[in-house]
């Protein structure tokens, strides 16, 4: 592809106008929106309003003027992005906390079975939290197997199959419908972690008949650093599952101040403590951008952006570990290289921000809302220059940062 | 007390200058800072900086430029307010989530005992979460008794005594040193909920030899609606307790992306998911106000403010349920009245914002950083007027709001 061809794709891009909705620094091509999404231009004003007017001026009254319902209202805005009904999603806490709640609840709902099955190399918090969850349910255990062995490992003791829809490192995507059906055929509940797929690929939880899902909102949804996460519980499970984090905000009548816990009906029972309203307001603003976006247009553009970088990698003979078939991946591309860390640092030094994932992965996120084809073409050219000239061998790129 | 006397107290008030650090609406006397603290004037600019510069401009790089260490850095700023060492406190999550983690960890550390003991009428989330926590530890149970029966109920099966230092409704304060000693004499761990006392009364966890504590930062600390909560673990327990919410951010080496969980040393193991950085930044700004404040000056002013409202209540013959001895209470005053809800609504209609607590409590918070003696004197006069004239009987005050 030539620069002119990339520009021609931009001229015909139905999502091109969204770029103007984001504040991005000059001189940077940001390929890390799969880790921390960019700042929507509307967010600072929304934050100023929640701080100055809602908190500062209205004070405690704001709980009656929009705050108390925010977790459900915002959940309903995520619902169409994941194929859920409006009353099947609520936000708050973190993905890790939601995973814990969902796993303990699912294990208790399936008491004749004892195993949480997941994939080796899944995003660490999924496995770490699953360790913590099984320790809270007598007899429960965690079984972690390679992807190729998952189908065989699904057995009569599997209570929950926990899979991350798109792999954080390779970008590989599970077939949601097929794996949900496999879990159900084995008698297990299906719990999806959508952190690396929501806002990146079309998702249809109800179409796939999924039971539970959780996900992150600070990646492709641009909710802000550490934005509240979401949890989805299929309607048929809502009365049968209860959160082990039985907190006041999830009580059926919080302002009756009862000593005994009674779970609220619907999704409210998945709340525990008071939601972080400043971070919540930023998330709501970011989600409003998604109201009119066609998920399939996002996926189509993601596929084009991927092809641009895949071609650059091919020209260099790089080992692309992400699937070539768009239906089998998310919206990032990863290359395995023994010097991936130094190459990542060299790219960052030239304003192309991607990230490194231990031990040998260069990961480049493709966010169709604010990246142009030209951006990604230029990033590919920079990658070629750095690898072809050996610039990554410069000693300045050997330092390892805590977070990259 | 006369208005002139109240003004004379203001003229001599060593904390008077702090009022200028807060943005408070015109025409409001805010007596609900014990529920949601007021907005520090510095906070909107700090939020704008974290959004526009740190997130918008620095993007993912901000994790290396102050975000990753924020939970510990901010915990260290809370430490002097609660008599803890800087490395005994960390922030993140909610008070409810921290309570869950602390209770499960403490039960596991004391495996020959099975009972969490707490007080009937404790703040609901303490009891609700304790229900959830004991359900996660085989054999554990929750025992809830009246305050008068607590000492007798402490026995050889008590693993943890869970008390809220200052009662959310009455303002009664437990003697931290005495009750911690009683718990230890019985062989139990002592877990304090400081939500209604931190920033309101001097606290010395280490002086009292406490084991664990949690607390809220959006009341007297003014961290913002739903600001991250804190957890304290005494140094001697830090290696022996582990969080059941074993999340990635609490791993010993998160960026090694290991499948197996290994808890981080020190307080970092109490983290789970990614902290909500916008809400976190607001909290840090609010805490910076406390750096030079003498806790004993705060307590002394709180006592003077209390006396002003207590005198107004006495003049009306109201039933004050808060202790008269300042050493036995927090920083709010509560009156029991069969029409407390209507009186609260009438006060709010006249710009005096307090709150109602079911079924019959009018609760007025006394926040020495931004309330003057004159403010509180005027509130007392308004209370007298509303009760003496029977204005609260106006039908417009009968409506019950979701949150008051």
Contacts between the chains, C-beta under 8 A, distances in Angstrom:
chain1	res1	chain2	res2	distance
A	23	B	52	7.1
A	23	B	56	4.4
A	23	B	57	7.8
A	24	B	56	7.7
A	25	B	56	7.4
A	25	B	57	4.8
A	25	B	58	7.9
A	25	B	59	7.3
A	28	B	59	7.5
A	30	B	59	6.1
A	32	B	59	6.8
A	32	B	60	4.6
A	35	B	60	5.5
A	36	B	55	7.5
A	36	B	59	6.2
A	36	B	60	4.8
A	36	B	63	7.7
A	38	B	56	7.4
A	38	B	59	6.9
A	39	B	51	6.4
A	39	B	52	7.2
A	39	B	55	5.1
A	39	B	56	3.6
A	43	B	51	5.9
A	44	B	48	5.8
A	44	B	51	4.7
A	44	B	52	5.3
A	44	B	56	7.7
A	47	B	47	5.0
A	47	B	48	7.2
A	47	B	51	5.5
A	47	B	278	6.7
A	48	B	44	5.8
A	48	B	47	7.2
A	48	B	48	6.7
A	51	B	39	6.4
A	51	B	43	5.8
A	51	B	44	4.7
A	51	B	47	5.5
A	51	B	224	7.3
A	51	B	282	7.2
A	52	B	23	7.1
A	52	B	39	7.2
A	52	B	44	5.3
A	54	B	225	8.0
A	55	B	36	7.5
A	55	B	39	5.1
A	55	B	224	6.2
A	55	B	225	5.8
A	56	B	23	4.4
A	56	B	24	7.7
A	56	B	25	7.4
A	56	B	38	7.4
A	56	B	39	3.6
A	56	B	44	7.7
A	57	B	23	7.8
A	57	B	25	4.8
A	58	B	25	7.9
A	59	B	25	7.3
A	59	B	28	7.5
A	59	B	30	6.1
A	59	B	32	6.7
A	59	B	36	6.2
A	59	B	38	6.9
A	59	B	353	6.5
A	60	B	32	4.6
A	60	B	35	5.5
A	60	B	36	4.8
A	60	B	353	6.4
A	60	B	355	6.9
A	60	B	403	7.4
A	61	B	353	7.6
A	62	B	225	7.1
A	63	B	36	7.7
A	63	B	225	7.8
A	63	B	402	7.5
A	63	B	403	4.0
A	64	B	401	5.2
A	64	B	402	5.8
A	64	B	403	5.4
A	64	B	404	8.0
A	67	B	225	6.4
A	68	B	402	5.9
A	68	B	403	5.9
A	93	B	93	7.3
A	93	B	94	7.4
A	93	B	97	7.0
A	93	B	273	7.4
A	94	B	93	7.4
A	94	B	247	7.3
A	94	B	272	6.2
A	94	B	273	2.5
A	94	B	274	6.1
A	95	B	273	5.5
A	95	B	274	7.9
A	96	B	245	6.6
A	96	B	247	3.6
A	96	B	248	6.6
A	96	B	249	7.6
A	96	B	272	4.3
A	96	B	273	3.6
A	97	B	93	7.1
A	97	B	97	6.3
A	97	B	245	6.4
A	97	B	247	7.7
A	97	B	272	6.0
A	97	B	273	6.0
A	100	B	244	7.7
A	100	B	245	5.5
A	100	B	247	8.0
A	100	B	272	7.7
A	104	B	136	7.2
A	120	B	259	5.9
A	121	B	259	6.8
A	122	B	259	7.7
A	123	B	248	7.6
A	124	B	248	4.8
A	124	B	251	6.6
A	124	B	254	7.1
A	124	B	257	5.3
A	124	B	258	6.5
A	124	B	259	7.0
A	125	B	247	5.1
A	125	B	248	3.6
A	125	B	249	7.9
A	125	B	272	7.7
A	125	B	273	6.8
A	127	B	259	5.2
A	127	B	260	7.5
A	127	B	261	7.4
A	128	B	246	4.9
A	128	B	247	5.9
A	128	B	248	5.8
A	128	B	251	6.3
A	128	B	260	8.0
A	128	B	261	4.0
A	129	B	245	7.0
A	129	B	246	6.3
A	129	B	247	5.7
A	129	B	272	7.4
A	131	B	246	5.7
A	131	B	260	7.5
A	131	B	261	5.0
A	132	B	243	7.4
A	132	B	244	5.0
A	132	B	245	5.9
A	132	B	246	3.8
A	132	B	247	7.8
A	132	B	261	7.3
A	135	B	244	6.6
A	136	B	104	7.2
A	136	B	136	3.7
A	136	B	137	7.7
A	136	B	244	5.9
A	137	B	136	7.7
A	138	B	138	5.2
A	144	B	259	6.2
A	169	B	257	7.8
A	216	B	274	7.9
A	218	B	274	7.1
A	224	B	51	7.4
A	224	B	55	6.2
A	224	B	277	7.1
A	224	B	278	5.5
A	225	B	54	8.0
A	225	B	55	5.8
A	225	B	62	7.1
A	225	B	63	7.8
A	225	B	67	6.4
A	225	B	274	7.3
A	225	B	276	7.8
A	225	B	277	3.8
A	225	B	278	7.1
A	226	B	273	7.7
A	226	B	274	4.3
A	226	B	275	4.8
A	226	B	276	4.2
A	226	B	277	4.6
A	226	B	278	7.7
A	226	B	280	7.2
A	227	B	276	6.8
A	228	B	276	6.7
A	229	B	273	7.0
A	243	B	132	7.4
A	244	B	100	7.7
A	244	B	132	5.0
A	244	B	135	6.6
A	244	B	136	5.9
A	245	B	96	6.6
A	245	B	97	6.4
A	245	B	100	5.5
A	245	B	129	7.0
A	245	B	132	5.9
A	246	B	128	4.9
A	246	B	129	6.3
A	246	B	131	5.6
A	246	B	132	3.8
A	247	B	94	7.3
A	247	B	96	3.6
A	247	B	97	7.7
A	247	B	100	8.0
A	247	B	125	5.1
A	247	B	128	5.9
A	247	B	129	5.7
A	247	B	132	7.8
A	248	B	96	6.6
A	248	B	123	7.6
A	248	B	124	4.8
A	248	B	125	3.6
A	248	B	128	5.8
A	249	B	96	7.6
A	249	B	125	7.9
A	251	B	124	6.6
A	251	B	128	6.4
A	254	B	124	7.1
A	255	B	358	6.3
A	255	B	402	6.8
A	255	B	403	6.7
A	255	B	404	7.9
A	256	B	358	5.9
A	257	B	124	5.4
A	257	B	169	7.8
A	257	B	357	6.8
A	257	B	358	5.2
A	258	B	124	6.5
A	259	B	120	5.9
A	259	B	121	6.8
A	259	B	122	7.7
A	259	B	124	7.0
A	259	B	127	5.2
A	259	B	144	6.2
A	260	B	127	7.5
A	260	B	128	8.0
A	260	B	131	7.5
A	261	B	127	7.4
A	261	B	128	4.0
A	261	B	131	5.0
A	261	B	132	7.3
A	272	B	94	6.2
A	272	B	96	4.3
A	272	B	97	6.1
A	272	B	100	7.7
A	272	B	125	7.7
A	272	B	129	7.4
A	273	B	93	7.4
A	273	B	94	2.5
A	273	B	95	5.6
A	273	B	96	3.6
A	273	B	97	6.0
A	273	B	125	6.8
A	273	B	226	7.7
A	273	B	229	7.0
A	274	B	94	6.1
A	274	B	95	7.9
A	274	B	216	7.9
A	274	B	218	7.1
A	274	B	225	7.3
A	274	B	226	4.3
A	275	B	226	4.8
A	276	B	225	7.8
A	276	B	226	4.3
A	276	B	227	6.8
A	276	B	228	6.7
A	276	B	276	4.3
A	276	B	278	7.8
A	276	B	279	3.8
A	277	B	224	7.1
A	277	B	225	3.8
A	277	B	226	4.7
A	277	B	279	7.4
A	278	B	47	6.7
A	278	B	224	5.5
A	278	B	225	7.0
A	278	B	226	7.7
A	278	B	276	7.8
A	278	B	278	4.8
A	278	B	279	4.6
A	278	B	282	5.5
A	279	B	276	3.8
A	279	B	277	7.4
A	279	B	278	4.6
A	279	B	279	4.6
A	280	B	226	7.3
A	282	B	51	7.2
A	282	B	278	5.5
A	353	B	59	6.5
A	353	B	60	6.4
A	353	B	61	7.6
A	355	B	60	6.9
A	357	B	257	6.8
A	358	B	255	6.3
A	358	B	256	5.9
A	358	B	257	5.3
A	401	B	64	5.2
A	402	B	63	7.5
A	402	B	64	5.8
A	402	B	68	5.9
A	402	B	255	6.7
A	403	B	60	7.4
A	403	B	63	4.0
A	403	B	64	5.4
A	403	B	68	5.9
A	403	B	255	6.7
A	404	B	64	8.0
A	404	B	255	8.0
